[in-house]
Amino acid sequence: MPTPSTDFDYEATLAACAGGERGALHALYEQEGPRLLGVVLRIVRDRALAEDIVHDACVNIWTRAAAFDPARGSARGWIYSVARHLALNAVRDGQREVAVDEDTAAALDARASLEAWHDMADAFAWQASAGRIAHCLEQLEPVRRNCVLHAYVDGFSHGEIARRLDAPLGTVKAWIKRSLAALRECMT
């Protein structure tokens, strides 16, 4: 998969989309389409659904490009947030669970969360800070690390995490809060 071009002007491309230039959306899709698909696929775990979501994300980006505010974040981050939110909504709308034993579920959750984290780090070109955050994540207890990854990478609600881990909701919330504080401390 090609890496993102450092000279691609995301803000100008969004401005061109807002101005109705179809070529701008095409250029944006050529630049980010495969990585957007990778991020969405990690969330929904269904290629056909992921492709539909990326298509819908492109339509949303096209129609909402004028709403992008550079004071609130990067243009590239905004593009990914549009796709990620659509993917998370699709998962929430069509939730389904497959029964597996607890050990298998824990192993799959841990592996999937770490894989998703690595994919997200690659997708957002966070190579410089990914080493630091990866180190800090490794310092957390596995169950707490999984809570944070489930919440911020997989997009699970606190209630969904509590059900997955068979832990009280208040405990999960406390683990996430303390883990985020520990990550902030570790990153500074």
C-alpha positions as CSV (number, residue, x, y, z in Angstrom):
1,M,0.0,0.0,0.0
2,P,1.5,3.4,-0.9
3,T,2.3,5.8,1.8
4,P,0.6,9.2,1.9
5,S,2.2,11.9,-0.1
6,T,3.7,14.6,2.1
7,D,3.0,17.2,-0.6
8,F,-0.7,16.5,-1.1
9,D,-2.7,19.5,0.1
10,Y,-5.7,18.1,1.9
11,E,-7.1,21.5,2.9
12,A,-7.0,22.8,-0.7
13,T,-8.5,19.6,-1.9
14,L,-11.4,19.9,0.5
15,A,-11.9,23.5,-0.5
16,A,-12.0,22.4,-4.1
17,C,-14.6,19.7,-3.2
18,A,-16.6,22.4,-1.4
19,G,-16.4,24.4,-4.6
20,G,-17.8,21.6,-6.7
21,E,-14.7,20.4,-8.4
22,R,-15.2,16.7,-9.1
23,G,-11.6,16.2,-9.9
24,A,-10.7,17.1,-6.3
25,L,-12.8,14.3,-4.9
26,H,-11.2,11.9,-7.4
27,A,-7.7,13.1,-6.4
28,L,-8.6,12.7,-2.7
29,Y,-9.9,9.1,-3.3
30,E,-6.8,8.2,-5.3
31,Q,-4.6,9.6,-2.4
32,E,-6.5,8.0,0.6
33,G,-8.9,5.4,-0.8
34,P,-6.9,2.3,0.1
35,R,-6.0,3.5,3.6
36,L,-9.6,4.6,4.2
37,L,-10.7,1.1,3.2
38,G,-8.2,-0.4,5.6
39,V,-9.3,1.7,8.5
40,V,-13.0,0.9,7.8
41,L,-12.3,-2.7,7.2
42,R,-10.6,-3.0,10.6
43,I,-13.8,-1.7,12.2
44,V,-16.5,-3.5,10.3
45,R,-14.6,-6.7,9.4
46,D,-16.6,-7.2,6.2
47,R,-15.0,-6.1,2.9
48,A,-18.2,-5.5,1.0
49,L,-19.6,-3.4,3.8
50,A,-16.3,-1.5,4.2
51,E,-16.4,-0.7,0.5
52,D,-19.9,0.7,0.8
53,I,-18.9,2.7,3.8
54,V,-15.9,4.2,2.0
55,H,-18.2,5.1,-0.9
56,D,-20.7,6.8,1.5
57,A,-17.7,8.5,3.3
58,C,-16.6,10.0,-0.1
59,V,-20.2,11.2,-0.7
60,N,-20.3,12.8,2.8
61,I,-16.9,14.3,2.3
62,W,-18.0,15.8,-1.0
63,T,-21.3,17.2,0.4
64,R,-19.9,18.4,3.7
65,A,-16.4,19.6,2.6
66,A,-17.5,23.2,3.3
67,A,-18.1,22.3,6.9
68,F,-14.4,21.5,7.4
69,D,-12.8,23.9,9.9
70,P,-9.0,23.9,9.9
71,A,-9.0,25.5,13.4
72,R,-10.5,22.3,14.8
73,G,-8.0,19.8,13.3
74,S,-6.2,18.6,10.1
75,A,-8.0,18.1,6.9
76,R,-6.7,14.5,6.7
77,G,-7.9,13.8,10.2
78,W,-11.4,15.2,9.3
79,I,-11.5,12.9,6.3
80,Y,-10.7,9.8,8.4
81,S,-13.2,10.9,11.1
82,V,-16.0,11.0,8.6
83,A,-15.2,7.4,7.4
84,R,-14.6,6.1,11.0
85,H,-17.9,7.5,12.3
86,L,-19.8,5.9,9.4
87,A,-18.1,2.6,10.1
88,L,-18.8,2.8,13.8
89,N,-22.5,3.6,13.1
90,A,-22.7,0.6,10.8
91,V,-21.3,-1.7,13.5
92,R,-23.7,-0.3,16.1
93,D,-26.7,-0.6,13.8
94,G,-25.9,-4.1,12.8
95,Q,-24.4,-5.6,15.9
96,R,-24.1,-9.4,15.9
97,E,-22.1,-11.6,18.2
98,V,-20.7,-15.1,17.6
99,A,-20.4,-17.3,20.7
100,V,-16.9,-18.4,21.5
101,D,-15.3,-19.6,24.8
102,E,-13.9,-17.0,27.1
103,D,-10.2,-17.8,26.4
104,T,-10.7,-17.6,22.6
105,A,-12.6,-14.3,23.0
106,A,-9.9,-12.8,25.2
107,A,-7.2,-13.9,22.8
108,L,-9.1,-12.6,19.7
109,D,-9.9,-9.3,21.4
110,A,-6.3,-8.7,22.5
111,R,-4.9,-9.6,19.0
112,A,-7.5,-7.7,17.1
113,S,-7.1,-4.6,19.2
114,L,-3.4,-4.5,18.9
115,E,-3.6,-5.2,15.1
116,A,-6.2,-2.4,14.8
117,W,-4.0,-0.1,16.7
118,H,-1.0,-0.8,14.4
119,D,-3.2,-0.3,11.4
120,M,-4.5,3.0,12.7
121,A,-1.0,4.2,13.5
122,D,0.0,3.4,9.9
123,A,-3.0,4.9,8.4
124,F,-2.5,8.2,10.2
125,A,1.3,8.2,9.6
126,W,2.0,8.4,13.3
127,Q,5.3,6.6,13.0
128,A,7.2,9.1,15.2
129,S,4.7,9.1,18.1
130,A,3.5,5.5,17.6
131,G,6.6,4.2,19.2
132,R,6.0,6.3,22.3
133,I,2.4,5.4,22.5
134,A,3.0,1.7,21.8
135,H,5.6,1.7,24.6
136,C,3.1,3.4,27.0
137,L,0.3,1.0,26.0
138,E,2.6,-1.9,26.8
139,Q,3.1,-0.5,30.3
140,L,-0.6,-0.9,31.1
141,E,-2.1,-4.2,32.4
142,P,-3.5,-6.2,29.5
143,V,-7.1,-5.9,30.6
144,R,-6.8,-2.1,31.0
145,R,-4.9,-1.8,27.7
146,N,-7.7,-3.8,26.0
147,C,-10.3,-1.5,27.5
148,V,-8.6,1.6,26.0
149,L,-8.0,-0.1,22.6
150,H,-11.6,-1.3,22.5
151,A,-12.9,2.2,23.3
152,Y,-10.6,4.3,21.1
153,V,-9.6,1.9,18.2
154,D,-12.6,-0.4,17.9
155,G,-15.1,2.2,18.9
156,F,-16.9,0.2,21.5
157,S,-19.0,1.9,24.2
158,H,-18.2,1.4,27.9
159,G,-21.2,-0.9,28.1
160,E,-20.0,-3.1,25.2
161,I,-16.6,-3.3,26.7
162,A,-18.0,-4.3,30.1
163,R,-20.1,-7.1,28.4
164,R,-17.1,-8.3,26.4
165,L,-14.9,-8.5,29.5
166,D,-17.7,-9.6,31.8
167,A,-16.7,-6.8,34.2
168,P,-18.9,-4.2,36.0
169,L,-19.6,-1.1,34.0
170,G,-18.2,1.2,36.7
171,T,-15.0,-0.9,36.8
172,V,-14.5,-0.5,33.1
173,K,-15.0,3.2,33.2
174,A,-12.5,3.5,36.1
175,W,-10.0,1.4,34.2
176,I,-10.3,3.6,31.1
177,K,-10.1,6.8,33.1
178,R,-7.0,5.7,35.0
179,S,-5.4,4.2,31.9
180,L,-5.8,7.4,30.0
181,A,-4.2,9.3,32.9
182,A,-1.3,6.8,32.9
183,L,-0.9,7.2,29.1
184,R,-0.9,11.0,29.4
185,E,1.7,10.8,32.1
186,C,3.9,8.3,30.1
187,M,3.7,10.5,26.9
188,T,4.9,13.7,28.6
